[in-house]
């Protein structure tokens, strides 16, 4: 029984670690999108275009990224919890 329980905790840990890697990639890609959009916004401003929608898009992208970073923090906490559970199963 303990072996099955350990295997379950270990599987959850692997899954959460994979989610953490994905979160890191998504966050980095999000920052890249924001930088690209900011460059486009700068170009629009220099060209004299209305930039209200572009500014709103950047704001929404940043808000989304904040939520992704919060979610990443939860994943990190879950990984720490699962690491402790797996260690305690081995002790």
Secondary structure, DSSP 4 states (H G I P E B T S, - for coil): -HHHHHHHHHHHHHHHHHHHHHHHHHHHHHHHHHHHHHHHHHHHHHTT---HHHHHHHHHHHHHHHHHHHHHHHHHHHHHHHHHHHHHHH-
